[in-house]
Amino acid sequence: MFMAGIRCVDHFLNRSFYELGLLVGKHPGYFLIIPILLTLLGITGVQQMHNNIDPEYLFSPVNGPGKYERAVAEEFFKTNYTSRFNVARITRAGEWTYKYTYSFIF
């Protein structure tokens, strides 16, 4: 009884893919050109996409206590980026931090 349902689905899929194969065999240009054009259209949107990778923006609440504590730490302990620079004292992940991190990854 259960095998009859599977045979029905198998026959439908077999026939559908056979007809699709005939269609692709008769008109192969459409199946090559249209995906390439759709890919080029999609690439234009990817070029304009902006990813926000700032962990403070992504994972902390707007009025969270961590932002207040960071402000206090920055007020009393200024980071000197010119002389005797210590990476462990950075309180904000700026452009330099991402470049520093990516240099170790790649």
PyMOL CGO cylinders between C-alpha atoms (Angstrom):
from pymol import cmd
from pymol.cgo import CYLINDER

trace = [
    CYLINDER, 0.00, 0.00, 0.00, 2.78, 2.43, 0.95, 0.3, 1, 1, 1, 1, 1, 1,
    CYLINDER, 2.78, 2.43, 0.95, 4.83, 1.44, -2.11, 0.3, 1, 1, 1, 1, 1, 1,
    CYLINDER, 4.83, 1.44, -2.11, 2.03, 2.63, -4.41, 0.3, 1, 1, 1, 1, 1, 1,
    CYLINDER, 2.03, 2.63, -4.41, 2.44, 6.18, -3.08, 0.3, 1, 1, 1, 1, 1, 1,
    CYLINDER, 2.44, 6.18, -3.08, 6.19, 6.05, -3.61, 0.3, 1, 1, 1, 1, 1, 1,
    CYLINDER, 6.19, 6.05, -3.61, 5.74, 4.74, -7.16, 0.3, 1, 1, 1, 1, 1, 1,
    CYLINDER, 5.74, 4.74, -7.16, 3.39, 7.63, -7.92, 0.3, 1, 1, 1, 1, 1, 1,
    CYLINDER, 3.39, 7.63, -7.92, 5.92, 10.19, -6.71, 0.3, 1, 1, 1, 1, 1, 1,
    CYLINDER, 5.92, 10.19, -6.71, 8.75, 8.34, -8.47, 0.3, 1, 1, 1, 1, 1, 1,
    CYLINDER, 8.75, 8.34, -8.47, 6.85, 8.29, -11.75, 0.3, 1, 1, 1, 1, 1, 1,
    CYLINDER, 6.85, 8.29, -11.75, 5.98, 12.00, -11.46, 0.3, 1, 1, 1, 1, 1, 1,
    CYLINDER, 5.98, 12.00, -11.46, 9.58, 13.01, -10.73, 0.3, 1, 1, 1, 1, 1, 1,
    CYLINDER, 9.58, 13.01, -10.73, 10.96, 10.72, -13.42, 0.3, 1, 1, 1, 1, 1, 1,
    CYLINDER, 10.96, 10.72, -13.42, 8.62, 12.17, -16.04, 0.3, 1, 1, 1, 1, 1, 1,
    CYLINDER, 8.62, 12.17, -16.04, 9.20, 15.79, -14.91, 0.3, 1, 1, 1, 1, 1, 1,
    CYLINDER, 9.20, 15.79, -14.91, 13.00, 15.51, -15.08, 0.3, 1, 1, 1, 1, 1, 1,
    CYLINDER, 13.00, 15.51, -15.08, 12.76, 13.75, -18.45, 0.3, 1, 1, 1, 1, 1, 1,
    CYLINDER, 12.76, 13.75, -18.45, 10.74, 16.64, -19.86, 0.3, 1, 1, 1, 1, 1, 1,
    CYLINDER, 10.74, 16.64, -19.86, 13.13, 19.16, -18.29, 0.3, 1, 1, 1, 1, 1, 1,
    CYLINDER, 13.13, 19.16, -18.29, 16.05, 17.36, -19.91, 0.3, 1, 1, 1, 1, 1, 1,
    CYLINDER, 16.05, 17.36, -19.91, 14.32, 17.53, -23.29, 0.3, 1, 1, 1, 1, 1, 1,
    CYLINDER, 14.32, 17.53, -23.29, 13.70, 21.25, -22.81, 0.3, 1, 1, 1, 1, 1, 1,
    CYLINDER, 13.70, 21.25, -22.81, 17.33, 21.92, -21.87, 0.3, 1, 1, 1, 1, 1, 1,
    CYLINDER, 17.33, 21.92, -21.87, 18.50, 19.79, -24.81, 0.3, 1, 1, 1, 1, 1, 1,
    CYLINDER, 18.50, 19.79, -24.81, 16.37, 21.75, -27.28, 0.3, 1, 1, 1, 1, 1, 1,
    CYLINDER, 16.37, 21.75, -27.28, 17.23, 25.24, -25.93, 0.3, 1, 1, 1, 1, 1, 1,
    CYLINDER, 17.23, 25.24, -25.93, 20.61, 25.11, -24.14, 0.3, 1, 1, 1, 1, 1, 1,
    CYLINDER, 20.61, 25.11, -24.14, 21.40, 28.79, -24.77, 0.3, 1, 1, 1, 1, 1, 1,
    CYLINDER, 21.40, 28.79, -24.77, 18.61, 29.97, -22.50, 0.3, 1, 1, 1, 1, 1, 1,
    CYLINDER, 18.61, 29.97, -22.50, 19.86, 27.79, -19.67, 0.3, 1, 1, 1, 1, 1, 1,
    CYLINDER, 19.86, 27.79, -19.67, 23.36, 29.25, -20.02, 0.3, 1, 1, 1, 1, 1, 1,
    CYLINDER, 23.36, 29.25, -20.02, 22.65, 32.93, -20.65, 0.3, 1, 1, 1, 1, 1, 1,
    CYLINDER, 22.65, 32.93, -20.65, 19.79, 33.56, -18.20, 0.3, 1, 1, 1, 1, 1, 1,
    CYLINDER, 19.79, 33.56, -18.20, 21.69, 32.28, -15.08, 0.3, 1, 1, 1, 1, 1, 1,
    CYLINDER, 21.69, 32.28, -15.08, 24.72, 34.36, -16.07, 0.3, 1, 1, 1, 1, 1, 1,
    CYLINDER, 24.72, 34.36, -16.07, 22.56, 37.48, -16.45, 0.3, 1, 1, 1, 1, 1, 1,
    CYLINDER, 22.56, 37.48, -16.45, 20.83, 36.83, -13.12, 0.3, 1, 1, 1, 1, 1, 1,
    CYLINDER, 20.83, 36.83, -13.12, 24.22, 36.39, -11.47, 0.3, 1, 1, 1, 1, 1, 1,
    CYLINDER, 24.22, 36.39, -11.47, 25.48, 39.68, -12.88, 0.3, 1, 1, 1, 1, 1, 1,
    CYLINDER, 25.48, 39.68, -12.88, 22.30, 41.40, -11.70, 0.3, 1, 1, 1, 1, 1, 1,
    CYLINDER, 22.30, 41.40, -11.70, 22.79, 39.98, -8.20, 0.3, 1, 1, 1, 1, 1, 1,
    CYLINDER, 22.79, 39.98, -8.20, 26.44, 41.00, -8.07, 0.3, 1, 1, 1, 1, 1, 1,
    CYLINDER, 26.44, 41.00, -8.07, 25.49, 44.66, -8.42, 0.3, 1, 1, 1, 1, 1, 1,
    CYLINDER, 25.49, 44.66, -8.42, 23.58, 44.47, -5.15, 0.3, 1, 1, 1, 1, 1, 1,
    CYLINDER, 23.58, 44.47, -5.15, 26.41, 42.68, -3.35, 0.3, 1, 1, 1, 1, 1, 1,
    CYLINDER, 26.41, 42.68, -3.35, 28.82, 45.44, -4.29, 0.3, 1, 1, 1, 1, 1, 1,
    CYLINDER, 28.82, 45.44, -4.29, 26.62, 48.02, -2.57, 0.3, 1, 1, 1, 1, 1, 1,
    CYLINDER, 26.62, 48.02, -2.57, 26.02, 45.93, 0.56, 0.3, 1, 1, 1, 1, 1, 1,
    CYLINDER, 26.02, 45.93, 0.56, 27.52, 47.20, 3.82, 0.3, 1, 1, 1, 1, 1, 1,
    CYLINDER, 27.52, 47.20, 3.82, 28.28, 44.73, 6.62, 0.3, 1, 1, 1, 1, 1, 1,
    CYLINDER, 28.28, 44.73, 6.62, 28.36, 46.08, 10.14, 0.3, 1, 1, 1, 1, 1, 1,
    CYLINDER, 28.36, 46.08, 10.14, 30.91, 44.06, 12.11, 0.3, 1, 1, 1, 1, 1, 1,
    CYLINDER, 30.91, 44.06, 12.11, 31.10, 46.34, 15.15, 0.3, 1, 1, 1, 1, 1, 1,
    CYLINDER, 31.10, 46.34, 15.15, 30.44, 44.06, 18.16, 0.3, 1, 1, 1, 1, 1, 1,
    CYLINDER, 30.44, 44.06, 18.16, 29.35, 46.99, 20.32, 0.3, 1, 1, 1, 1, 1, 1,
    CYLINDER, 29.35, 46.99, 20.32, 26.57, 47.87, 17.89, 0.3, 1, 1, 1, 1, 1, 1,
    CYLINDER, 26.57, 47.87, 17.89, 25.56, 44.27, 17.27, 0.3, 1, 1, 1, 1, 1, 1,
    CYLINDER, 25.56, 44.27, 17.27, 25.57, 42.78, 20.78, 0.3, 1, 1, 1, 1, 1, 1,
    CYLINDER, 25.57, 42.78, 20.78, 25.18, 45.51, 23.40, 0.3, 1, 1, 1, 1, 1, 1,
    CYLINDER, 25.18, 45.51, 23.40, 21.98, 47.32, 24.42, 0.3, 1, 1, 1, 1, 1, 1,
    CYLINDER, 21.98, 47.32, 24.42, 21.57, 50.99, 23.56, 0.3, 1, 1, 1, 1, 1, 1,
    CYLINDER, 21.57, 50.99, 23.56, 21.67, 52.18, 27.18, 0.3, 1, 1, 1, 1, 1, 1,
    CYLINDER, 21.67, 52.18, 27.18, 23.64, 49.25, 28.61, 0.3, 1, 1, 1, 1, 1, 1,
    CYLINDER, 23.64, 49.25, 28.61, 26.01, 49.58, 31.57, 0.3, 1, 1, 1, 1, 1, 1,
    CYLINDER, 26.01, 49.58, 31.57, 28.95, 48.50, 29.41, 0.3, 1, 1, 1, 1, 1, 1,
    CYLINDER, 28.95, 48.50, 29.41, 28.81, 51.73, 27.42, 0.3, 1, 1, 1, 1, 1, 1,
    CYLINDER, 28.81, 51.73, 27.42, 28.90, 53.80, 30.61, 0.3, 1, 1, 1, 1, 1, 1,
    CYLINDER, 28.90, 53.80, 30.61, 31.84, 51.79, 31.95, 0.3, 1, 1, 1, 1, 1, 1,
    CYLINDER, 31.84, 51.79, 31.95, 33.71, 52.22, 28.67, 0.3, 1, 1, 1, 1, 1, 1,
    CYLINDER, 33.71, 52.22, 28.67, 33.16, 55.99, 28.81, 0.3, 1, 1, 1, 1, 1, 1,
    CYLINDER, 33.16, 55.99, 28.81, 34.56, 56.09, 32.35, 0.3, 1, 1, 1, 1, 1, 1,
    CYLINDER, 34.56, 56.09, 32.35, 37.58, 53.98, 31.36, 0.3, 1, 1, 1, 1, 1, 1,
    CYLINDER, 37.58, 53.98, 31.36, 38.26, 56.20, 28.34, 0.3, 1, 1, 1, 1, 1, 1,
    CYLINDER, 38.26, 56.20, 28.34, 37.97, 59.32, 30.47, 0.3, 1, 1, 1, 1, 1, 1,
    CYLINDER, 37.97, 59.32, 30.47, 40.52, 58.20, 33.08, 0.3, 1, 1, 1, 1, 1, 1,
    CYLINDER, 40.52, 58.20, 33.08, 42.79, 55.99, 30.98, 0.3, 1, 1, 1, 1, 1, 1,
    CYLINDER, 42.79, 55.99, 30.98, 43.46, 57.58, 27.61, 0.3, 1, 1, 1, 1, 1, 1,
    CYLINDER, 43.46, 57.58, 27.61, 44.97, 55.31, 24.97, 0.3, 1, 1, 1, 1, 1, 1,
    CYLINDER, 44.97, 55.31, 24.97, 48.18, 56.61, 23.46, 0.3, 1, 1, 1, 1, 1, 1,
    CYLINDER, 48.18, 56.61, 23.46, 48.38, 55.40, 19.86, 0.3, 1, 1, 1, 1, 1, 1,
    CYLINDER, 48.38, 55.40, 19.86, 51.77, 57.00, 19.12, 0.3, 1, 1, 1, 1, 1, 1,
    CYLINDER, 51.77, 57.00, 19.12, 54.32, 55.93, 21.73, 0.3, 1, 1, 1, 1, 1, 1,
    CYLINDER, 54.32, 55.93, 21.73, 54.43, 52.77, 23.86, 0.3, 1, 1, 1, 1, 1, 1,
    CYLINDER, 54.43, 52.77, 23.86, 51.25, 51.52, 22.25, 0.3, 1, 1, 1, 1, 1, 1,
    CYLINDER, 51.25, 51.52, 22.25, 49.66, 48.53, 23.98, 0.3, 1, 1, 1, 1, 1, 1,
    CYLINDER, 49.66, 48.53, 23.98, 47.01, 46.60, 22.09, 0.3, 1, 1, 1, 1, 1, 1,
    CYLINDER, 47.01, 46.60, 22.09, 45.44, 45.29, 25.30, 0.3, 1, 1, 1, 1, 1, 1,
    CYLINDER, 45.44, 45.29, 25.30, 44.38, 48.83, 26.29, 0.3, 1, 1, 1, 1, 1, 1,
    CYLINDER, 44.38, 48.83, 26.29, 42.19, 49.49, 23.24, 0.3, 1, 1, 1, 1, 1, 1,
    CYLINDER, 42.19, 49.49, 23.24, 38.60, 50.14, 24.31, 0.3, 1, 1, 1, 1, 1, 1,
    CYLINDER, 38.60, 50.14, 24.31, 37.08, 50.55, 20.84, 0.3, 1, 1, 1, 1, 1, 1,
    CYLINDER, 37.08, 50.55, 20.84, 37.42, 48.23, 17.88, 0.3, 1, 1, 1, 1, 1, 1,
    CYLINDER, 37.42, 48.23, 17.88, 38.32, 50.73, 15.19, 0.3, 1, 1, 1, 1, 1, 1,
    CYLINDER, 38.32, 50.73, 15.19, 39.67, 50.25, 11.69, 0.3, 1, 1, 1, 1, 1, 1,
    CYLINDER, 39.67, 50.25, 11.69, 43.16, 49.54, 13.06, 0.3, 1, 1, 1, 1, 1, 1,
    CYLINDER, 43.16, 49.54, 13.06, 41.88, 46.67, 15.21, 0.3, 1, 1, 1, 1, 1, 1,
    CYLINDER, 41.88, 46.67, 15.21, 40.19, 44.94, 12.30, 0.3, 1, 1, 1, 1, 1, 1,
    CYLINDER, 40.19, 44.94, 12.30, 43.33, 45.22, 10.17, 0.3, 1, 1, 1, 1, 1, 1,
    CYLINDER, 43.33, 45.22, 10.17, 45.43, 43.91, 13.06, 0.3, 1, 1, 1, 1, 1, 1,
    CYLINDER, 45.43, 43.91, 13.06, 43.09, 40.94, 13.56, 0.3, 1, 1, 1, 1, 1, 1,
    CYLINDER, 43.09, 40.94, 13.56, 42.85, 40.09, 9.86, 0.3, 1, 1, 1, 1, 1, 1,
    CYLINDER, 42.85, 40.09, 9.86, 46.63, 40.18, 9.52, 0.3, 1, 1, 1, 1, 1, 1,
    CYLINDER, 46.63, 40.18, 9.52, 46.84, 37.26, 11.97, 0.3, 1, 1, 1, 1, 1, 1,
    CYLINDER, 46.84, 37.26, 11.97, 44.00, 35.33, 10.33, 0.3, 1, 1, 1, 1, 1, 1,
    CYLINDER, 44.00, 35.33, 10.33, 45.36, 35.57, 6.81, 0.3, 1, 1, 1, 1, 1, 1,
]
cmd.load_cgo(trace, "trace")
